[in-house]
């Protein structure tokens, strides 16, 4: 299990992610982190993402490779 500190050490705010707010059986929300990760009182590590209110458990976050900028001919 990844801790909030470990996540933050490798993934700054603005990291592209696939977020599964409720269950991994649903399509992901492709977005970016909007806060550093933190740990709830009972120890679950969570992070906030753009497009969703509240924190999402890091077990429901997959980091993505940033898309390269589109070039126009």
C-alpha positions in Angstrom: 0.0 0.0 0.0 1.4 3.4 -1.0 1.5 6.1 1.7 0.7 9.7 1.1 4.3 10.6 1.5 5.5 8.0 -1.0 2.9 9.2 -3.5 3.8 12.9 -3.1 7.6 12.1 -3.4 7.0 10.8 -6.9 3.9 12.5 -8.1 3.5 16.3 -7.8 0.2 18.2 -7.9 -0.9 18.2 -11.6 0.1 14.6 -12.2 -2.1 13.0 -14.9 -4.2 10.1 -13.4 -7.0 7.7 -14.1 -9.2 8.0 -11.1 -11.9 5.4 -10.1 -13.9 7.4 -7.5 -16.4 4.6 -6.6 -15.3 1.3 -8.1 -12.7 0.1 -10.6 -15.5 -1.5 -12.5 -16.6 1.8 -13.9 -14.8 3.8 -16.6 -12.1 6.0 -15.1 -12.1 9.8 -14.8 -9.0 10.9 -16.8 -7.8 14.0 -14.9 -5.0 15.5 -12.9 -4.3 15.7 -9.2 -5.2 19.0 -7.6 -3.8 18.5 -4.1 -1.0 16.6 -2.5 -2.1 13.2 -1.1 -2.9 13.0 2.6 -3.9 10.3 5.1 -7.3 10.2 6.7 -7.6 9.6 10.4 -7.9 5.8 10.0 -4.8 5.7 7.7 -6.3 5.5 4.2 -4.2 7.6 1.8 -6.3 9.8 -0.5 -5.8 12.6 -3.1 -8.1 15.1 -4.7 -8.4 15.3 -8.5 -9.9 17.9 -10.9 -13.5 17.1 -11.7 -14.4 15.3 -8.4 -15.2 16.6 -5.0 -13.4 15.0 -2.1 -10.5 12.6 -1.8 -10.1 9.4 -3.7 -8.2 6.5 -2.2 -4.8 6.0 -3.7 -5.8 2.4 -4.4 -8.3 3.9 -6.9 -5.7 6.1 -8.6 -3.5 5.1 -11.5 -0.9 7.5 -12.7 -0.7 8.2 -16.5 2.0 9.3 -18.8 1.4 13.0 -19.8 0.1 13.4 -23.4 2.5 15.2 -25.7 1.4 18.6 -26.9 -0.5 18.5 -30.2 1.4 20.0 -33.1 -0.4 21.8 -35.9 0.9 21.5 -39.5 
